[in-house]
Amino acid sequence: MSRHDGRTARQVDLRGAEWRKSRRSSGNGACVEVAFAEGVVAVRDSKDTGGPALVFSPAEWTAFLGGAHDGRYGRP
C-alpha cells in the first residue's frame, strides 16, 4: 500500500480496536468513530464500520484537533 506522497503506509490491525463516537453525535448517521491502536489514531465512517479507516500518527491527530479548535477548517 502506498500513500499519495510516495511513501509506503504501514499496515495496522484494527480488529481489536475500541471505536468511540463523539458524545455530541446526534444519531443522524453523519458521524465518524475514532480508535487509538498500535500507536496510531484511526478514523472511520460510523455507517460503514467494515469499510476503510484513515490512520494518523498521534502528532498528526493532535495538529488536526488543534486546527479544528482554532477554527482553521471552515464549514462547507
PDB file of N, CA, C, O and CB in Angstrom:
ATOM      1  N   MET A   1       0.853  -1.167   0.000  1.00  0.00           N
ATOM      2  CA  MET A   1       0.000   0.000   0.000  1.00  0.00           C
ATOM      3  C   MET A   1       0.898   1.229   0.000  1.00  0.00           C
ATOM      4  O   MET A   1       1.858   1.293   0.768  1.00  0.00           O
ATOM      5  CB  MET A   1      -0.970  -0.002   1.222  1.00  0.00           C
ATOM      6  N   SER A   2       0.601   2.196  -0.844  1.00  0.00           N
ATOM      7  CA  SER A   2       1.399   3.419  -0.837  1.00  0.00           C
ATOM      8  C   SER A   2       0.507   4.625  -0.613  1.00  0.00           C
ATOM      9  O   SER A   2      -0.699   4.577  -0.853  1.00  0.00           O
ATOM     10  CB  SER A   2       2.179   3.569  -2.151  1.00  0.00           C
ATOM     11  N   ARG A   3       1.099   5.676  -0.163  1.00  0.00           N
ATOM     12  CA  ARG A   3       0.382   6.907   0.128  1.00  0.00           C
ATOM     13  C   ARG A   3       0.537   7.860  -1.041  1.00  0.00           C
ATOM     14  O   ARG A   3       1.329   7.617  -1.951  1.00  0.00           O
ATOM     15  CB  ARG A   3       0.891   7.553   1.434  1.00  0.00           C
ATOM     16  N   HIS A   4      -0.215   8.933  -1.013  1.00  0.00           N
ATOM     17  CA  HIS A   4      -0.154   9.904  -2.105  1.00  0.00           C
ATOM     18  C   HIS A   4       1.199  10.590  -2.215  1.00  0.00           C
ATOM     19  O   HIS A   4       1.543  11.119  -3.272  1.00  0.00           O
ATOM     20  CB  HIS A   4      -1.225  10.942  -1.925  1.00  0.00           C
ATOM     21  N   ASP A   5       1.964  10.583  -1.137  1.00  0.00           N
ATOM     22  CA  ASP A   5       3.276  11.237  -1.194  1.00  0.00           C
ATOM     23  C   ASP A   5       4.391  10.271  -1.597  1.00  0.00           C
ATOM     24  O   ASP A   5       5.567  10.633  -1.560  1.00  0.00           O
ATOM     25  CB  ASP A   5       3.603  11.859   0.154  1.00  0.00           C
ATOM     26  N   GLY A   6       4.024   9.037  -1.984  1.00  0.00           N
ATOM     27  CA  GLY A   6       5.004   8.068  -2.448  1.00  0.00           C
ATOM     28  C   GLY A   6       5.613   7.203  -1.368  1.00  0.00           C
ATOM     29  O   GLY A   6       6.280   6.216  -1.679  1.00  0.00           O
ATOM     30  N   ARG A   7       5.402   7.545  -0.106  1.00  0.00           N
ATOM     31  CA  ARG A   7       5.938   6.707   0.974  1.00  0.00           C
ATOM     32  C   ARG A   7       5.023   5.501   1.184  1.00  0.00           C
ATOM     33  O   ARG A   7       3.836   5.554   0.861  1.00  0.00           O
ATOM     34  CB  ARG A   7       6.080   7.525   2.298  1.00  0.00           C
ATOM     35  N   THR A   8       5.561   4.449   1.708  1.00  0.00           N
ATOM     36  CA  THR A   8       4.779   3.251   1.973  1.00  0.00           C
ATOM     37  C   THR A   8       4.053   3.388   3.302  1.00  0.00           C
ATOM     38  O   THR A   8       4.649   3.743   4.319  1.00  0.00           O
ATOM     39  CB  THR A   8       5.676   2.004   1.973  1.00  0.00           C
ATOM     40  N   ALA A   9       2.762   3.101   3.277  1.00  0.00           N
ATOM     41  CA  ALA A   9       1.955   3.172   4.500  1.00  0.00           C
ATOM     42  C   ALA A   9       2.100   1.873   5.284  1.00  0.00           C
ATOM     43  O   ALA A   9       2.210   0.795   4.701  1.00  0.00           O
ATOM     44  CB  ALA A   9       0.461   3.444   4.167  1.00  0.00           C
ATOM     45  N   ARG A  10       2.098   1.983   6.568  1.00  0.00           N
ATOM     46  CA  ARG A  10       2.198   0.825   7.458  1.00  0.00           C
ATOM     47  C   ARG A  10       0.823   0.172   7.606  1.00  0.00           C
ATOM     48  O   ARG A  10      -0.181   0.870   7.746  1.00  0.00           O
ATOM     49  CB  ARG A  10       2.760   1.241   8.850  1.00  0.00           C
ATOM     50  N   GLN A  11       0.774  -1.131   7.576  1.00  0.00           N
ATOM     51  CA  GLN A  11      -0.471  -1.855   7.805  1.00  0.00           C
ATOM     52  C   GLN A  11      -0.736  -1.896   9.312  1.00  0.00           C
ATOM     53  O   GLN A  11       0.156  -2.228  10.092  1.00  0.00           O
ATOM     54  CB  GLN A  11      -0.405  -3.302   7.202  1.00  0.00           C
ATOM     55  N   VAL A  12      -1.941  -1.564   9.711  1.00  0.00           N
ATOM     56  CA  VAL A  12      -2.303  -1.536  11.120  1.00  0.00           C
ATOM     57  C   VAL A  12      -3.498  -2.455  11.323  1.00  0.00           C
ATOM     58  O   VAL A  12      -4.492  -2.354  10.603  1.00  0.00           O
ATOM     59  CB  VAL A  12      -2.621  -0.084  11.597  1.00  0.00           C
ATOM     60  N   ASP A  13      -3.408  -3.340  12.288  1.00  0.00           N
ATOM     61  CA  ASP A  13      -4.504  -4.256  12.601  1.00  0.00           C
ATOM     62  C   ASP A  13      -5.468  -3.546  13.548  1.00  0.00           C
ATOM     63  O   ASP A  13      -5.136  -3.295  14.707  1.00  0.00           O
ATOM     64  CB  ASP A  13      -3.971  -5.589  13.235  1.00  0.00           C
ATOM     65  N   LEU A  14      -6.651  -3.227  13.056  1.00  0.00           N
ATOM     66  CA  LEU A  14      -7.649  -2.502  13.851  1.00  0.00           C
ATOM     67  C   LEU A  14      -8.779  -3.412  14.332  1.00  0.00           C
ATOM     68  O   LEU A  14      -9.774  -2.928  14.870  1.00  0.00           O
ATOM     69  CB  LEU A  14      -8.230  -1.355  13.036  1.00  0.00           C
ATOM     70  N   ARG A  15      -8.635  -4.714  14.145  1.00  0.00           N
ATOM     71  CA  ARG A  15      -9.715  -5.640  14.526  1.00  0.00           C
ATOM     72  C   ARG A  15     -10.053  -5.579  16.002  1.00  0.00           C
ATOM     73  O   ARG A  15     -11.219  -5.732  16.364  1.00  0.00           O
ATOM     74  CB  ARG A  15      -9.336  -7.054  14.165  1.00  0.00           C
ATOM     75  N   GLY A  16      -9.084  -5.362  16.857  1.00  0.00           N
ATOM     76  CA  GLY A  16      -9.345  -5.319  18.290  1.00  0.00           C
ATOM     77  C   GLY A  16      -9.497  -3.908  18.840  1.00  0.00           C
ATOM     78  O   GLY A  16      -9.572  -3.709  20.053  1.00  0.00           O
ATOM     79  N   ALA A  17      -9.542  -2.934  17.943  1.00  0.00           N
ATOM     80  CA  ALA A  17      -9.617  -1.533  18.380  1.00  0.00           C
ATOM     81  C   ALA A  17     -10.965  -1.227  19.018  1.00  0.00           C
ATOM     82  O   ALA A  17     -11.996  -1.771  18.622  1.00  0.00           O
ATOM     83  CB  ALA A  17      -9.373  -0.587  17.195  1.00  0.00           C
ATOM     84  N   GLU A  18     -10.938  -0.353  20.005  1.00  0.00           N
ATOM     85  CA  GLU A  18     -12.171   0.100  20.652  1.00  0.00           C
ATOM     86  C   GLU A  18     -12.564   1.438  20.029  1.00  0.00           C
ATOM     87  O   GLU A  18     -11.946   2.469  20.294  1.00  0.00           O
ATOM     88  CB  GLU A  18     -11.990   0.230  22.214  1.00  0.00           C
ATOM     89  N   TRP A  19     -13.598   1.399  19.201  1.00  0.00           N
ATOM     90  CA  TRP A  19     -14.053   2.581  18.475  1.00  0.00           C
ATOM     91  C   TRP A  19     -14.998   3.397  19.341  1.00  0.00           C
ATOM     92  O   TRP A  19     -15.839   2.857  20.060  1.00  0.00           O
ATOM     93  CB  TRP A  19     -14.743   2.180  17.160  1.00  0.00           C
ATOM     94  N   ARG A  20     -14.838   4.723  19.252  1.00  0.00           N
ATOM     95  CA  ARG A  20     -15.686   5.636  20.027  1.00  0.00           C
ATOM     96  C   ARG A  20     -16.275   6.709  19.121  1.00  0.00           C
ATOM     97  O   ARG A  20     -15.627   7.192  18.192  1.00  0.00           O
ATOM     98  CB  ARG A  20     -14.883   6.288  21.175  1.00  0.00           C
ATOM     99  N   LYS A  21     -17.502   7.061  19.413  1.00  0.00           N
ATOM    100  CA  LYS A  21     -18.184   8.143  18.716  1.00  0.00           C
ATOM    101  C   LYS A  21     -18.256   9.337  19.653  1.00  0.00           C
ATOM    102  O   LYS A  21     -18.249   9.172  20.873  1.00  0.00           O
ATOM    103  CB  LYS A  21     -19.609   7.710  18.244  1.00  0.00           C
ATOM    104  N   SER A  22     -18.324  10.518  19.101  1.00  0.00           N
ATOM    105  CA  SER A  22     -18.422  11.723  19.912  1.00  0.00           C
ATOM    106  C   SER A  22     -19.683  11.704  20.770  1.00  0.00           C
ATOM    107  O   SER A  22     -20.728  11.208  20.349  1.00  0.00           O
ATOM    108  CB  SER A  22     -18.407  12.965  19.021  1.00  0.00           C
ATOM    109  N   ARG A  23     -19.568  12.247  21.967  1.00  0.00           N
ATOM    110  CA  ARG A  23     -20.759  12.406  22.821  1.00  0.00           C
ATOM    111  C   ARG A  23     -21.741  13.373  22.194  1.00  0.00           C
ATOM    112  O   ARG A  23     -22.930  13.350  22.513  1.00  0.00           O
ATOM    113  CB  ARG A  23     -20.366  12.898  24.226  1.00  0.00           C
ATOM    114  N   ARG A  24     -21.254  14.222  21.305  1.00  0.00           N
ATOM    115  CA  ARG A  24     -22.116  15.199  20.639  1.00  0.00           C
ATOM    116  C   ARG A  24     -22.785  14.638  19.390  1.00  0.00           C
ATOM    117  O   ARG A  24     -23.491  15.361  18.687  1.00  0.00           O
ATOM    118  CB  ARG A  24     -21.316  16.425  20.273  1.00  0.00           C
ATOM    119  N   SER A  25     -22.572  13.372  19.114  1.00  0.00           N
ATOM    120  CA  SER A  25     -23.176  12.735  17.949  1.00  0.00           C
ATOM    121  C   SER A  25     -24.691  12.816  18.058  1.00  0.00           C
ATOM    122  O   SER A  25     -25.267  12.473  19.090  1.00  0.00           O
ATOM    123  CB  SER A  25     -22.715  11.264  17.818  1.00  0.00           C
ATOM    124  N   SER A  26     -25.330  13.271  16.985  1.00  0.00           N
ATOM    125  CA  SER A  26     -26.780  13.458  17.026  1.00  0.00           C
ATOM    126  C   SER A  26     -27.557  12.218  16.624  1.00  0.00           C
ATOM    127  O   SER A  26     -28.785  12.208  16.711  1.00  0.00           O
ATOM    128  CB  SER A  26     -27.169  14.592  16.134  1.00  0.00           C
ATOM    129  N   GLY A  27     -26.869  11.172  16.186  1.00  0.00           N
ATOM    130  CA  GLY A  27     -27.558   9.952  15.797  1.00  0.00           C
ATOM    131  C   GLY A  27     -28.182  10.017  14.416  1.00  0.00           C
ATOM    132  O   GLY A  27     -28.999   9.163  14.071  1.00  0.00           O
ATOM    133  N   ASN A  28     -27.811  11.022  13.609  1.00  0.00           N
ATOM    134  CA  ASN A  28     -28.386  11.156  12.272  1.00  0.00           C
ATOM    135  C   ASN A  28     -27.604  10.385  11.217  1.00  0.00           C
ATOM    136  O   ASN A  28     -27.934  10.468  10.034  1.00  0.00           O
ATOM    137  CB  ASN A  28     -28.452  12.612  11.885  1.00  0.00           C
ATOM    138  N   GLY A  29     -26.588   9.645  11.609  1.00  0.00           N
ATOM    139  CA  GLY A  29     -25.807   8.847  10.679  1.00  0.00           C
ATOM    140  C   GLY A  29     -24.635   9.565  10.048  1.00  0.00           C
ATOM    141  O   GLY A  29     -23.903   8.961   9.264  1.00  0.00           O
ATOM    142  N   ALA A  30     -24.431  10.829  10.360  1.00  0.00           N
ATOM    143  CA  ALA A  30     -23.322  11.600   9.781  1.00  0.00           C
ATOM    144  C   ALA A  30     -22.193  11.722  10.797  1.00  0.00           C
ATOM    145  O   ALA A  30     -21.781  12.826  11.153  1.00  0.00           O
ATOM    146  CB  ALA A  30     -23.800  13.008   9.332  1.00  0.00           C
ATOM    147  N   CYS A  31     -21.697  10.578  11.260  1.00  0.00           N
ATOM    148  CA  CYS A  31     -20.703  10.580  12.334  1.00  0.00           C
ATOM    149  C   CYS A  31     -19.453   9.831  11.918  1.00  0.00           C
ATOM    150  O   CYS A  31     -19.463   9.030  10.984  1.00  0.00           O
ATOM    151  CB  CYS A  31     -21.282   9.963  13.603  1.00  0.00           C
ATOM    152  N   VAL A  32     -18.396  10.108  12.624  1.00  0.00           N
ATOM    153  CA  VAL A  32     -17.170   9.333  12.499  1.00  0.00           C
ATOM    154  C   VAL A  32     -16.871   8.701  13.847  1.00  0.00           C
ATOM    155  O   VAL A  32     -17.343   9.161  14.886  1.00  0.00           O
ATOM    156  CB  VAL A  32     -15.980  10.221  12.016  1.00  0.00           C
ATOM    157  N   GLU A  33     -16.089   7.652  13.812  1.00  0.00           N
ATOM    158  CA  GLU A  33     -15.638   6.996  15.033  1.00  0.00           C
ATOM    159  C   GLU A  33     -14.119   7.049  15.055  1.00  0.00           C
ATOM    160  O   GLU A  33     -13.470   7.044  14.008  1.00  0.00           O
ATOM    161  CB  GLU A  33     -16.158   5.519  15.121  1.00  0.00           C
ATOM    162  N   VAL A  34     -13.562   7.099  16.252  1.00  0.00           N
ATOM    163  CA  VAL A  34     -12.118   7.201  16.438  1.00  0.00           C
ATOM    164  C   VAL A  34     -11.658   6.052  17.323  1.00  0.00           C
ATOM    165  O   VAL A  34     -12.341   5.669  18.272  1.00  0.00           O
ATOM    166  CB  VAL A  34     -11.725   8.575  17.059  1.00  0.00           C
ATOM    167  N   ALA A  35     -10.488   5.506  16.997  1.00  0.00           N
ATOM    168  CA  ALA A  35      -9.884   4.460  17.823  1.00  0.00           C
ATOM    169  C   ALA A  35      -8.399   4.748  17.966  1.00  0.00           C
ATOM    170  O   ALA A  35      -7.768   5.284  17.055  1.00  0.00           O
ATOM    171  CB  ALA A  35     -10.117   3.046  17.207  1.00  0.00           C
ATOM    172  N   PHE A  36      -7.852   4.389  19.114  1.00  0.00           N
ATOM    173  CA  PHE A  36      -6.427   4.525  19.381  1.00  0.00           C
ATOM    174  C   PHE A  36      -5.864   3.105  19.472  1.00  0.00           C
ATOM    175  O   PHE A  36      -6.233   2.343  20.365  1.00  0.00           O
ATOM    176  CB  PHE A  36      -6.151   5.358  20.707  1.00  0.00           C
ATOM    177  N   ALA A  37      -4.962   2.753  18.539  1.00  0.00           N
ATOM    178  CA  ALA A  37      -4.438   1.390  18.500  1.00  0.00           C
ATOM    179  C   ALA A  37      -3.042   1.380  17.894  1.00  0.00           C
ATOM    180  O   ALA A  37      -2.751   2.149  16.978  1.00  0.00           O
ATOM    181  CB  ALA A  37      -5.377   0.467  17.698  1.00  0.00           C
ATOM    182  N   GLU A  38      -2.188   0.516  18.402  1.00  0.00           N
ATOM    183  CA  GLU A  38      -0.837   0.313  17.865  1.00  0.00           C
ATOM    184  C   GLU A  38      -0.076   1.619  17.635  1.00  0.00           C
ATOM    185  O   GLU A  38       0.669   1.734  16.662  1.00  0.00           O
ATOM    186  CB  GLU A  38      -0.916  -0.450  16.566  1.00  0.00           C
ATOM    187  N   GLY A  39      -0.253   2.591  18.508  1.00  0.00           N
ATOM    188  CA  GLY A  39       0.470   3.852  18.386  1.00  0.00           C
ATOM    189  C   GLY A  39      -0.042   4.765  17.294  1.00  0.00           C
ATOM    190  O   GLY A  39       0.667   5.680  16.874  1.00  0.00           O
ATOM    191  N   VAL A  40      -1.271   4.537  16.819  1.00  0.00           N
ATOM    192  CA  VAL A  40      -1.875   5.377  15.790  1.00  0.00           C
ATOM    193  C   VAL A  40      -3.280   5.784  16.225  1.00  0.00           C
ATOM    194  O   VAL A  40      -3.840   5.236  17.174  1.00  0.00           O
ATOM    195  CB  VAL A  40      -1.916   4.638  14.426  1.00  0.00           C
ATOM    196  N   VAL A  41      -3.830   6.753  15.508  1.00  0.00           N
ATOM    197  CA  VAL A  41      -5.222   7.160  15.701  1.00  0.00           C
ATOM    198  C   VAL A  41      -5.932   6.842  14.389  1.00  0.00           C
ATOM    199  O   VAL A  41      -5.512   7.296  13.325  1.00  0.00           O
ATOM    200  CB  VAL A  41      -5.354   8.706  16.094  1.00  0.00           C
ATOM    201  N   ALA A  42      -7.007   6.065  14.467  1.00  0.00           N
ATOM    202  CA  ALA A  42      -7.756   5.669  13.284  1.00  0.00           C
ATOM    203  C   ALA A  42      -9.128   6.327  13.308  1.00  0.00           C
ATOM    204  O   ALA A  42      -9.727   6.503  14.369  1.00  0.00           O
ATOM    205  CB  ALA A  42      -7.888   4.133  13.204  1.00  0.00           C
ATOM    206  N   VAL A  43      -9.616   6.689  12.128  1.00  0.00           N
ATOM    207  CA  VAL A  43     -10.922   7.339  11.990  1.00  0.00           C
ATOM    208  C   VAL A  43     -11.685   6.611  10.890  1.00  0.00           C
ATOM    209  O   VAL A  43     -11.133   6.322   9.828  1.00  0.00           O
ATOM    210  CB  VAL A  43     -10.775   8.878  11.663  1.00  0.00           C
ATOM    211  N   ARG A  44     -12.969   6.314  11.154  1.00  0.00           N
ATOM    212  CA  ARG A  44     -13.797   5.642  10.151  1.00  0.00           C
ATOM    213  C   ARG A  44     -15.215   6.211  10.175  1.00  0.00           C
ATOM    214  O   ARG A  44     -15.626   6.888  11.118  1.00  0.00           O
ATOM    215  CB  ARG A  44     -13.823   4.111  10.398  1.00  0.00           C
ATOM    216  N   ASP A  45     -15.935   5.912   9.112  1.00  0.00           N
ATOM    217  CA  ASP A  45     -17.339   6.307   8.967  1.00  0.00           C
ATOM    218  C   ASP A  45     -18.180   5.382   9.832  1.00  0.00           C
ATOM    219  O   ASP A  45     -18.078   4.162   9.705  1.00  0.00           O
ATOM    220  CB  ASP A  45     -17.804   6.253   7.466  1.00  0.00           C
ATOM    221  N   SER A  46     -19.000   5.932  10.700  1.00  0.00           N
ATOM    222  CA  SER A  46     -19.802   5.097  11.602  1.00  0.00           C
ATOM    223  C   SER A  46     -20.860   4.288  10.862  1.00  0.00           C
ATOM    224  O   SER A  46     -21.356   3.296  11.396  1.00  0.00           O
ATOM    225  CB  SER A  46     -20.471   5.962  12.650  1.00  0.00           C
ATOM    226  N   LYS A  47     -21.213   4.686   9.654  1.00  0.00           N
ATOM    227  CA  LYS A  47     -22.193   3.933   8.871  1.00  0.00           C
ATOM    228  C   LYS A  47     -21.561   2.747   8.150  1.00  0.00           C
ATOM    229  O   LYS A  47     -22.274   1.852   7.697  1.00  0.00           O
ATOM    230  CB  LYS A  47     -22.867   4.847   7.861  1.00  0.00           C
ATOM    231  N   ASP A  48     -20.244   2.725   8.037  1.00  0.00           N
ATOM    232  CA  ASP A  48     -19.541   1.680   7.304  1.00  0.00           C
ATOM    233  C   ASP A  48     -18.413   1.133   8.166  1.00  0.00           C
ATOM    234  O   ASP A  48     -17.237   1.314   7.851  1.00  0.00           O
ATOM    235  CB  ASP A  48     -18.994   2.216   5.960  1.00  0.00           C
ATOM    236  N   THR A  49     -18.775   0.470   9.243  1.00  0.00           N
ATOM    237  CA  THR A  49     -17.774   0.030  10.215  1.00  0.00           C
ATOM    238  C   THR A  49     -16.827  -1.027   9.661  1.00  0.00           C
ATOM    239  O   THR A  49     -15.745  -1.227  10.213  1.00  0.00           O
ATOM    240  CB  THR A  49     -18.459  -0.508  11.440  1.00  0.00           C
ATOM    241  N   GLY A  50     -17.206  -1.701   8.589  1.00  0.00           N
ATOM    242  CA  GLY A  50     -16.324  -2.672   7.967  1.00  0.00           C
ATOM    243  C   GLY A  50     -15.494  -2.082   6.846  1.00  0.00           C
ATOM    244  O   GLY A  50     -14.672  -2.773   6.244  1.00  0.00           O
ATOM    245  N   GLY A  51     -15.704  -0.819   6.567  1.00  0.00           N
ATOM    246  CA  GLY A  51     -15.003  -0.149   5.481  1.00  0.00           C
ATOM    247  C   GLY A  51     -13.630   0.345   5.890  1.00  0.00           C
ATOM    248  O   GLY A  51     -13.113  -0.025   6.945  1.00  0.00           O
ATOM    249  N   PRO A  52     -13.046   1.179   5.053  1.00  0.00           N
ATOM    250  CA  PRO A  52     -11.689   1.658   5.305  1.00  0.00           C
ATOM    251  C   PRO A  52     -11.630   2.647   6.470  1.00  0.00           C
ATOM    252  O   PRO A  52     -12.637   3.238   6.862  1.00  0.00           O
ATOM    253  CB  PRO A  52     -11.130   2.309   4.052  1.00  0.00           C
ATOM    254  N   ALA A  53     -10.441   2.804   7.001  1.00  0.00           N
ATOM    255  CA  ALA A  53     -10.194   3.784   8.058  1.00  0.00           C
ATOM    256  C   ALA A  53      -9.000   4.639   7.654  1.00  0.00           C
ATOM    257  O   ALA A  53      -8.062   4.158   7.018  1.00  0.00           O
ATOM    258  CB  ALA A  53      -9.943   3.086   9.435  1.00  0.00           C
ATOM    259  N   LEU A  54      -9.048   5.883   8.024  1.00  0.00           N
ATOM    260  CA  LEU A  54      -7.898   6.767   7.866  1.00  0.00           C
ATOM    261  C   LEU A  54      -7.040   6.605   9.111  1.00  0.00           C
ATOM    262  O   LEU A  54      -7.566   6.545  10.223  1.00  0.00           O
ATOM    263  CB  LEU A  54      -8.337   8.271   7.652  1.00  0.00           C
ATOM    264  N   VAL A  55      -5.731   6.534   8.937  1.00  0.00           N
ATOM    265  CA  VAL A  55      -4.831   6.298  10.065  1.00  0.00           C
ATOM    266  C   VAL A  55      -3.837   7.448  10.154  1.00  0.00           C
ATOM    267  O   VAL A  55      -3.201   7.817   9.167  1.00  0.00           O
ATOM    268  CB  VAL A  55      -4.089   4.935   9.918  1.00  0.00           C
ATOM    269  N   PHE A  56      -3.716   8.006  11.353  1.00  0.00           N
ATOM    270  CA  PHE A  56      -2.862   9.161  11.593  1.00  0.00           C
ATOM    271  C   PHE A  56      -1.893   8.866  12.729  1.00  0.00           C
ATOM    272  O   PHE A  56      -2.179   8.049  13.605  1.00  0.00           O
ATOM    273  CB  PHE A  56      -3.707  10.406  11.914  1.00  0.00           C
ATOM    274  N   SER A  57      -0.756   9.531  12.708  1.00  0.00           N
ATOM    275  CA  SER A  57       0.152   9.452  13.854  1.00  0.00           C
ATOM    276  C   SER A  57      -0.466  10.306  14.968  1.00  0.00           C
ATOM    277  O   SER A  57      -1.298  11.170  14.691  1.00  0.00           O
ATOM    278  CB  SER A  57       1.623   9.946  13.480  1.00  0.00           C
ATOM    279  N   PRO A  58      -0.069  10.075  16.213  1.00  0.00           N
ATOM    280  CA  PRO A  58      -0.585  10.919  17.290  1.00  0.00           C
ATOM    281  C   PRO A  58      -0.287  12.407  17.057  1.00  0.00           C
ATOM    282  O   PRO A  58      -1.110  13.257  17.397  1.00  0.00           O
ATOM    283  CB  PRO A  58       0.009  10.476  18.622  1.00  0.00           C
ATOM    284  N   ALA A  59       0.871  12.729  16.487  1.00  0.00           N
ATOM    285  CA  ALA A  59       1.216  14.131  16.222  1.00  0.00           C
ATOM    286  C   ALA A  59       0.288  14.732  15.160  1.00  0.00           C
ATOM    287  O   ALA A  59      -0.153  15.873  15.289  1.00  0.00           O
ATOM    288  CB  ALA A  59       2.689  14.247  15.769  1.00  0.00           C
ATOM    289  N   GLU A  60      -0.001  13.960  14.117  1.00  0.00           N
ATOM    290  CA  GLU A  60      -0.930  14.443  13.081  1.00  0.00           C
ATOM    291  C   GLU A  60      -2.319  14.673  13.664  1.00  0.00           C
ATOM    292  O   GLU A  60      -2.969  15.673  13.359  1.00  0.00           O
ATOM    293  CB  GLU A  60      -1.010  13.437  11.912  1.00  0.00           C
ATOM    294  N   TRP A  61      -2.771  13.748  14.502  1.00  0.00           N
ATOM    295  CA  TRP A  61      -4.097  13.871  15.111  1.00  0.00           C
ATOM    296  C   TRP A  61      -4.159  15.091  16.036  1.00  0.00           C
ATOM    297  O   TRP A  61      -5.147  15.825  16.032  1.00  0.00           O
ATOM    298  CB  TRP A  61      -4.451  12.589  15.896  1.00  0.00           C
ATOM    299  N   THR A  62      -3.117  15.303  16.818  1.00  0.00           N
ATOM    300  CA  THR A  62      -3.067  16.461  17.709  1.00  0.00           C
ATOM    301  C   THR A  62      -3.094  17.758  16.909  1.00  0.00           C
ATOM    302  O   THR A  62      -3.773  18.709  17.294  1.00  0.00           O
ATOM    303  CB  THR A  62      -1.812  16.408  18.592  1.00  0.00           C
ATOM    304  N   ALA A  63      -2.359  17.804  15.795  1.00  0.00           N
ATOM    305  CA  ALA A  63      -2.358  19.000  14.938  1.00  0.00           C
ATOM    306  C   ALA A  63      -3.747  19.238  14.351  1.00  0.00           C
ATOM    307  O   ALA A  63      -4.205  20.379  14.293  1.00  0.00           O
ATOM    308  CB  ALA A  63      -1.317  18.858  13.801  1.00  0.00           C
ATOM    309  N   PHE A  64      -4.416  18.177  13.919  1.00  0.00           N
ATOM    310  CA  PHE A  64      -5.774  18.317  13.384  1.00  0.00           C
ATOM    311  C   PHE A  64      -6.730  18.857  14.449  1.00  0.00           C
ATOM    312  O   PHE A  64      -7.489  19.791  14.189  1.00  0.00           O
ATOM    313  CB  PHE A  64      -6.283  16.963  12.855  1.00  0.00           C
ATOM    314  N   LEU A  65      -6.694  18.272  15.640  1.00  0.00           N
ATOM    315  CA  LEU A  65      -7.584  18.745  16.706  1.00  0.00           C
ATOM    316  C   LEU A  65      -7.316  20.198  17.065  1.00  0.00           C
ATOM    317  O   LEU A  65      -8.249  20.965  17.302  1.00  0.00           O
ATOM    318  CB  LEU A  65      -7.429  17.875  17.946  1.00  0.00           C
ATOM    319  N   GLY A  66      -6.038  20.578  17.105  1.00  0.00           N
ATOM    320  CA  GLY A  66      -5.701  21.972  17.384  1.00  0.00           C
ATOM    321  C   GLY A  66      -6.249  22.901  16.321  1.00  0.00           C
ATOM    322  O   GLY A  66      -6.782  23.964  16.641  1.00  0.00           O
ATOM    323  N   GLY A  67      -6.125  22.513  15.052  1.00  0.00           N
ATOM    324  CA  GLY A  67      -6.659  23.327  13.965  1.00  0.00           C
ATOM    325  C   GLY A  67      -8.168  23.427  14.019  1.00  0.00           C
ATOM    326  O   GLY A  67      -8.730  24.493  13.770  1.00  0.00           O
ATOM    327  N   ALA A  68      -8.835  22.325  14.343  1.00  0.00           N
ATOM    328  CA  ALA A  68     -10.296  22.342  14.454  1.00  0.00           C
ATOM    329  C   ALA A  68     -10.729  23.254  15.604  1.00  0.00           C
ATOM    330  O   ALA A  68     -11.684  24.020  15.478  1.00  0.00           O
ATOM    331  CB  ALA A  68     -10.845  20.908  14.667  1.00  0.00           C
ATOM    332  N   HIS A  69     -10.025  23.161  16.706  1.00  0.00           N
ATOM    333  CA  HIS A  69     -10.343  24.000  17.867  1.00  0.00           C
ATOM    334  C   HIS A  69     -10.154  25.481  17.554  1.00  0.00           C
ATOM    335  O   HIS A  69     -10.922  26.324  18.018  1.00  0.00           O
ATOM    336  CB  HIS A  69      -9.471  23.607  19.063  1.00  0.00           C
ATOM    337  N   ASP A  70      -9.124  25.792  16.760  1.00  0.00           N
ATOM    338  CA  ASP A  70      -8.823  27.184  16.403  1.00  0.00           C
ATOM    339  C   ASP A  70      -9.677  27.713  15.248  1.00  0.00           C
ATOM    340  O   ASP A  70      -9.560  28.882  14.879  1.00  0.00           O
ATOM    341  CB  ASP A  70      -7.363  27.308  16.039  1.00  0.00           C
ATOM    342  N   GLY A  71     -10.533  26.865  14.675  1.00  0.00           N
ATOM    343  CA  GLY A  71     -11.386  27.302  13.581  1.00  0.00           C
ATOM    344  C   GLY A  71     -10.681  27.328  12.227  1.00  0.00           C
ATOM    345  O   GLY A  71     -11.149  27.986  11.299  1.00  0.00           O
ATOM    346  N   ARG A  72      -9.577  26.628  12.110  1.00  0.00           N
ATOM    347  CA  ARG A  72      -8.804  26.623  10.871  1.00  0.00           C
ATOM    348  C   ARG A  72      -9.552  25.979   9.714  1.00  0.00           C
ATOM    349  O   ARG A  72      -9.328  26.337   8.558  1.00  0.00           O
ATOM    350  CB  ARG A  72      -7.500  25.907  11.086  1.00  0.00           C
ATOM    351  N   TYR A  73     -10.423  25.049  10.005  1.00  0.00           N
ATOM    352  CA  TYR A  73     -11.155  24.325   8.956  1.00  0.00           C
ATOM    353  C   TYR A  73     -12.588  24.858   8.909  1.00  0.00           C
ATOM    354  O   TYR A  73     -13.386  24.600   9.810  1.00  0.00           O
ATOM    355  CB  TYR A  73     -11.142  22.771   9.218  1.00  0.00           C
ATOM    356  N   GLY A  74     -12.900  25.594   7.860  1.00  0.00           N
ATOM    357  CA  GLY A  74     -14.236  26.180   7.735  1.00  0.00           C
ATOM    358  C   GLY A  74     -15.267  25.141   7.334  1.00  0.00           C
ATOM    359  O   GLY A  74     -14.935  24.102   6.763  1.00  0.00           O
ATOM    360  N   ARG A  75     -16.490  25.429   7.631  1.00  0.00           N
ATOM    361  CA  ARG A  75     -17.579  24.562   7.203  1.00  0.00           C
ATOM    362  C   ARG A  75     -17.883  24.803   5.735  1.00  0.00           C
ATOM    363  O   ARG A  75     -17.777  25.926   5.243  1.00  0.00           O
ATOM    364  CB  ARG A  75     -18.834  24.795   8.061  1.00  0.00           C
ATOM    365  N   PRO A  76     -18.269  23.719   5.031  1.00  0.00           N
ATOM    366  CA  PRO A  76     -18.609  23.897   3.607  1.00  0.00           C
ATOM    367  C   PRO A  76     -19.879  24.703   3.423  1.00  0.00           C
ATOM    368  O   PRO A  76     -20.301  24.941   2.291  1.00  0.00           O
ATOM    369  CB  PRO A  76     -18.766  22.546   2.927  1.00  0.00           C
TER     370      PRO A  76
END
